[in-house]
Amino acid sequence: MSALFVGLNVADAWLTTQLLAHGGVESFWWSAHYNSNIFVKGLLALLVAVVLIRLGKARLLKWLNIAMLFVVLSNGICFLGYLCSWLYWQPR
Protein backbone atom coordinates (compact mmCIF):
# COMPACT_ATOMS: atom_id res chain seq x y z
CA MET A 1 0.00 0.00 0.00
CA SER A 2 2.73 2.47 0.89
CA ALA A 3 4.68 1.74 -2.32
CA LEU A 4 1.55 2.43 -4.34
CA PHE A 5 1.03 5.71 -2.47
CA VAL A 6 4.61 6.82 -3.15
CA GLY A 7 4.33 5.72 -6.79
CA LEU A 8 1.11 7.66 -7.32
CA ASN A 9 2.67 10.77 -5.79
CA VAL A 10 5.72 10.45 -8.04
CA ALA A 11 3.43 10.02 -11.06
CA ASP A 12 1.51 13.13 -9.98
CA ALA A 13 4.73 15.12 -9.66
CA TRP A 14 5.95 13.96 -13.09
CA LEU A 15 2.67 14.87 -14.76
CA THR A 16 2.61 18.22 -12.96
CA THR A 17 6.16 18.92 -14.17
CA GLN A 18 5.14 18.11 -17.74
CA LEU A 19 2.08 20.33 -17.58
CA LEU A 20 4.00 23.24 -16.02
CA ALA A 21 6.69 22.92 -18.70
CA HIS A 22 4.00 23.34 -21.34
CA GLY A 23 2.36 26.41 -19.83
CA GLY A 24 0.11 24.82 -17.24
CA VAL A 25 -0.60 26.36 -13.84
CA GLU A 26 -0.47 24.70 -10.42
CA SER A 27 -4.00 24.63 -9.00
CA PHE A 28 -3.01 24.42 -5.34
CA TRP A 29 -1.05 27.47 -4.27
CA TRP A 30 0.12 25.88 -1.01
CA SER A 31 1.93 23.10 -2.85
CA ALA A 32 3.28 25.07 -5.79
CA HIS A 33 6.84 25.03 -4.43
CA TYR A 34 7.23 21.27 -4.05
CA ASN A 35 4.40 19.63 -6.00
CA SER A 36 6.34 19.42 -9.26
CA ASN A 37 9.58 18.26 -7.65
CA ILE A 38 9.56 14.48 -8.05
CA PHE A 39 12.19 13.83 -5.38
CA VAL A 40 10.58 16.05 -2.73
CA LYS A 41 7.08 14.76 -3.47
CA GLY A 42 8.27 11.16 -3.26
CA LEU A 43 10.02 11.77 0.06
CA LEU A 44 6.99 13.54 1.52
CA ALA A 45 4.72 10.68 0.43
CA LEU A 46 7.11 8.15 1.96
CA LEU A 47 7.19 10.16 5.19
CA VAL A 48 3.38 10.27 5.32
CA ALA A 49 3.16 6.53 4.68
CA VAL A 50 5.74 5.71 7.38
CA VAL A 51 4.04 7.98 9.92
CA LEU A 52 0.63 6.44 9.22
CA ILE A 53 2.02 2.92 9.55
CA ARG A 54 3.85 3.77 12.78
CA LEU A 55 0.70 5.33 14.24
CA GLY A 56 -1.30 2.22 13.37
CA LYS A 57 -3.37 4.06 10.77
CA ALA A 58 -2.20 2.11 7.72
CA ARG A 59 -5.83 1.64 6.64
CA LEU A 60 -5.91 5.35 5.77
CA LEU A 61 -3.44 4.63 2.96
CA LYS A 62 -6.23 2.86 1.09
CA TRP A 63 -8.27 6.05 0.99
CA LEU A 64 -5.23 8.18 0.20
CA ASN A 65 -4.41 5.84 -2.68
CA ILE A 66 -7.93 6.21 -4.06
CA ALA A 67 -7.71 10.01 -3.78
CA MET A 68 -4.26 10.07 -5.43
CA LEU A 69 -5.53 7.82 -8.21
CA PHE A 70 -8.17 10.44 -9.03
CA VAL A 71 -5.51 13.18 -8.98
CA VAL A 72 -3.20 11.22 -11.28
CA LEU A 73 -6.06 10.36 -13.65
CA SER A 74 -7.10 14.02 -13.75
CA ASN A 75 -3.55 15.17 -14.49
CA GLY A 76 -3.16 12.40 -17.05
CA ILE A 77 -6.32 13.48 -18.86
CA CYS A 78 -5.10 17.09 -18.88
CA PHE A 79 -1.72 16.02 -20.24
CA LEU A 80 -3.28 13.83 -22.94
CA GLY A 81 -5.59 16.70 -23.84
CA TYR A 82 -2.59 18.96 -24.23
CA LEU A 83 -0.77 16.41 -26.37
CA CYS A 84 -3.81 15.89 -28.58
CA SER A 85 -4.29 19.63 -29.08
CA TRP A 86 -0.58 20.10 -29.80
CA LEU A 87 -0.65 17.33 -32.41
CA TYR A 88 -3.82 18.76 -33.92
CA TRP A 89 -2.41 22.26 -34.37
CA GLN A 90 0.91 21.18 -35.90
CA PRO A 91 1.35 22.03 -39.59
CA ARG A 92 0.25 19.20 -41.83
URHUTA-V249588 format. One record per backbone hydrogen bond with DSSP energy under -1.0 kcal/mol. CO is the residue of the C=O (numbers start at 1). NH is the residue of the N-H. Records with the same first field share a line. If there is no record, write none. Layout:
BEGIN
CO=NH + NH
END
This chain:
BEGIN
1=5
2=6
3=7
4=8
5=9
6=10
7=11
8=12
9=13
10=14
11=15
12=16
13=17
14=18
15=19
16=20
17=21
19=24
20=23
28=31
31=35
34=37
37=41
38=42
39=43
40=44
41=45
42=46
43=47
44=48
45=49
46=50
47=51
48=52
49=53
50=54
51=55
52=57
53=56
57=60
58=61
60=64
61=65
62=66
63=67
64=68
65=69
66=70
67=71
68=72
69=73
70=74
71=75
72=76
73=77
74=78
75=79
76=80
77=81
78=82
79=83
80=84
81=85
82=86
83=87
84=88
85=89
END
